[in-house]
Amino acid sequence: MFWEKYSRKAVGRRVRNVTGVIVLIILVAALVFALPGALLVGCRPALPDDFSIVASIGGEPVALGELRMFLSSPGQPARDALDGLAPFIVCRRELKRLGGETFGTYRAFWDAWQAENARRAEALGRGEVVYGPEALTQRVYYDYTHEQDMRALAGLMASASAPTQDELRAAYNERADLFTVIGSVNMRVILLPPGKDPGVVASLRGLLSGGESFDDAAQVLGLGGMTYPRTFTASDFRHPDVTEFDGVADAIRDLPVGEFAQPIDNNGAGWIILYCESRVGAGREPFEQCSATLSQLLSDERFERDFAALVEGAAIVADDGLDEILRSIIGP
């Protein structure tokens, strides 16, 4: 019986050994199939955070969070968003170059935005008046600070290259339409009712060129009861009869004596015809009186032109795979 007991023990050991081998095989197989997936997950690069630098514009770093503000739709190419961001980044670069105050980095802007919303929340908690929304969105605050930066930059660039007296004098002479003083302008106003053809002006012009007076010509064409004299002065530019109708102000300012203005729509109630009979006291402000205004005008025009050239010349460099990163964050 000793052999029988020994045999049973041996069989038991063999069963246990086989079972252990099977379990080991299963574990190894599981590792074989699971390991590649685990390795793929472990090797997948982490997505950058909003403060990671993903591009540059004109040599200035662009953070991911900054770029995301200019994405208007999922799947939009990164280059389109960078083009929209370029004026903001170039303005920041030029302000720093000229010694102006601005946010040096996106992180500095983000901190200021958070501080502004905290300040607004505290003010509301104290019952104070806060203009605008209770909290500003990141893009609203970004646009707001950019407007301030642009005004500061315009001032710095203007002071660095103010127009000379020769440039001001040349601009004054070339732009004869600026700084005009109209004095008073005597007009005839014809109010044509709906259905009356504004082409009657051609007939009226023909009678006037033939030597008829305006009143006689108007009577001949049946316009006597529709015609009124009107004298305009500089103060009338603020009158509703001028401000509410496109073309009236231009006629007062520029219409030559003896000419008709183009028919003006009377807000659907017919047509307004203007005829210039005479001008009194017209002229221009002296150069000395308007040189300061002209200097500001030329400085503004120069800034717009020079800044546009700076933006156009700013090289845009995006990191490899930026479009894929944006798709991973925002979607296809």
RAVENCOR-V538734 format. One record per pair of residues at least 24 apart in sequence whose ideal C-beta (glycine too) atoms are under 7 Angstrom apart, sorted by sequence separation. I is the first residue (numbers start at 1). J is the second residue. D is the distance in whole Angstrom. If there is no record, write none. Layout:
i=(I:I)
j=(J:J)
d=(D:D)
//
This chain:
i=(57:113:116:188:55:62:245:57:113:57:60:58:57:58:60:57:60:109:190:192:58:191:109:190:190:188:189:66:65:188:189:63:187:65:186:187:185:102:184:185:184:184:100:182:100:95:51:91:205:51:100:92:95:88:91:95:98:91:94:201:214:91:201:198:185:69:69:182:182:201:69:180:198:196:191:194:198:194:193:192:191:192:191:192:189:190:189:187:188:187:187:188:187:185:186:186:185:183:184:183:184:183:183:182:181:181:181:180:181:179:179:179:172:169:172:168:171:168:168:171:168:167:163:162:163:163:162:158:161:158:157:154:157:94:90:90:87:90:86:86:86:82:82:79:78:78:78:77:78:75:71:58:74:57:58:74:75:74:57:71:55:56:55:55:55:54:55:54:54:48:47:47:47)
j=(82:138:141:214:82:89:272:85:141:86:89:89:89:90:92:90:93:142:223:226:93:226:145:226:227:227:228:106:106:229:230:106:230:110:231:232:231:149:231:232:232:233:152:234:153:149:106:146:260:107:156:149:152:146:149:153:156:150:153:260:275:153:263:263:252:138:139:252:253:273:142:253:271:270:266:269:273:270:270:270:270:271:272:273:272:273:274:274:275:275:276:277:277:276:277:278:279:279:280:280:281:281:282:282:282:283:284:284:285:284:285:290:287:287:294:291:294:294:295:298:298:298:295:295:298:299:299:299:302:303:303:303:306:310:310:311:311:314:311:314:316:316:318:318:318:322:323:323:326:327:326:314:330:314:315:331:332:332:316:330:316:317:317:318:319:319:322:322:325:325:325:328:329)
d=(6:6:6:6:6:6:6:7:5:5:5:6:4:5:7:7:5:7:6:6:6:5:7:5:5:6:5:5:6:6:5:4:5:7:5:6:7:5:5:5:7:5:5:6:7:6:6:6:6:5:6:7:6:5:5:5:5:6:6:5:7:6:7:4:5:6:5:6:6:6:6:7:5:6:7:6:7:5:5:5:6:4:6:6:7:4:6:5:4:6:6:6:7:6:5:5:5:7:5:5:6:3:5:6:7:5:6:6:6:5:4:5:5:7:6:5:6:5:6:6:7:7:5:7:4:7:7:4:7:6:5:5:7:7:5:5:5:5:5:6:7:5:6:7:5:5:5:6:6:7:7:3:5:5:6:4:5:6:5:6:7:5:6:4:6:5:7:5:7:7:6:6:6)
//
